[in-house]
Every structure is written in structure tokens, then in C-alpha cells.
Amino acid sequence: MKRITATYVKELSGWKGDARLYRLSRAVTYQVLPTAQNSPRHKATTKHVVVSSVMAFGFPEVYIFPAHKDGTPINVLEMYGSRKGTLVHEVALSDAGWDIT
């Protein structure tokens, strides 16, 4: 199976840091926040992600969030590939296992 590619779509406004929307070559799984107390988390899929880098409490962090195709986040549970210690989007995308186009 071919690796997933992440294609830059656009910069996003309204975020505290540098946020960009990427389109994935195929859907990936992410955790969904429970809608009620004590309800279990479940999984869903998306073909779009927001990658956001920010200085938090003096430390660089870059996060990946599932998103709708217009760039609005689906939820704020960070996805695999999110990491502390860098502001570089490509590092997080690579850590998620995706190639950047």
C-alpha cells in the first residue's frame, strides 16, 4: 500500500500560532471526544488535518488535529505525530508517517 501524502492547502487565521490545513491522500483514523460523561471514546476518519505550531509556556510545540475540508477542527484531541520541541510542521507530518507534497 502506498504511503499517505499530506498536501498543503492553505494558512488558517484565528489560531494562536502558525496553523495550516493539509489534505491527506487517504483517510486516517483519529479519536473522537466523548459526547457525554462516562461514554467511551470512539474512532472516526478524516482526509484533512490542521497542523498548528505555537510557543506554549516558553516551549515549542506542534500539533495535528482532525479537520473539515474548510479548515475548522473536528475536535481538539491531538493526533499521532504531534510533538513538543519543534515548531516545524513537516517534522510532525513526518512523525505521523506521512510524506509531504
C-alpha positions in Angstrom: 0.0 0.0 0.0 1.3 3.5 -0.9 2.2 5.8 1.9 -0.1 8.6 2.8 0.8 12.0 1.4 -0.1 15.4 3.0 -0.6 18.2 0.6 -0.6 21.8 1.8 -3.9 23.6 1.2 -3.8 27.0 3.0 -2.8 29.0 6.0 -5.5 29.4 8.6 -6.4 32.5 10.6 -7.8 32.7 14.1 -5.2 30.4 15.7 -2.7 31.4 18.3 0.2 30.1 16.3 1.1 29.2 12.7 -1.8 26.9 11.6 -2.1 25.3 8.2 -4.6 23.0 6.5 -3.4 19.8 4.8 -5.3 17.3 2.6 -4.3 13.7 3.0 -4.2 11.2 0.1 -6.4 8.8 2.0 -8.4 8.9 5.2 -6.8 8.3 8.6 -8.2 7.3 12.0 -8.5 9.7 14.9 -10.0 9.6 18.4 -13.4 11.3 18.9 -14.1 13.1 22.2 -17.0 11.5 24.2 -20.2 13.5 23.9 -21.4 12.6 27.4 -19.7 11.9 30.8 -18.5 8.3 31.1 -19.2 7.5 27.5 -16.3 5.8 25.7 -14.1 7.4 23.1 -14.6 6.1 19.6 -12.7 6.4 16.4 -13.6 8.2 13.1 -11.7 9.1 9.9 -10.7 12.3 8.2 -8.8 13.3 5.0 -8.0 16.8 6.3 -5.8 17.9 9.2 -4.8 21.2 10.8 -1.1 21.4 11.8 -0.6 24.2 14.4 2.7 25.3 15.9 2.9 27.5 18.9 5.2 28.5 21.8 3.4 27.3 24.9 4.9 28.3 28.2 8.2 29.1 26.5 8.5 25.8 24.7 7.8 25.0 21.0 5.0 22.6 20.2 3.4 21.4 17.0 0.0 19.7 17.0 -2.0 17.8 14.4 -5.8 17.9 14.7 -8.5 16.3 12.5 -10.3 18.9 10.4 -13.2 19.5 8.0 -12.1 20.4 4.4 -12.7 24.1 5.2 -10.1 24.0 8.0 -12.3 24.0 11.0 -11.1 21.5 13.6 -13.3 18.5 14.3 -12.1 18.2 17.8 -9.0 19.2 19.9 -7.6 15.7 20.7 -4.2 15.9 19.2 -3.4 13.2 16.7 -0.3 10.9 16.4 2.7 12.9 15.2 2.0 15.9 17.5 5.2 16.7 19.4 7.0 19.1 21.7 10.4 20.6 20.9 9.8 21.9 17.4 7.7 24.4 15.5 8.2 22.7 12.2 5.1 21.3 10.6 7.0 18.9 8.3 8.5 17.2 11.4 5.1 16.5 12.9 3.7 15.3 9.5 6.7 13.0 9.0 6.4 11.7 12.6 2.8 10.8 11.8 4.2 8.7 8.9 3.1 10.9 6.1 5.0 12.2 3.1 4.7 15.9 2.3 3.9 17.1 -1.2 
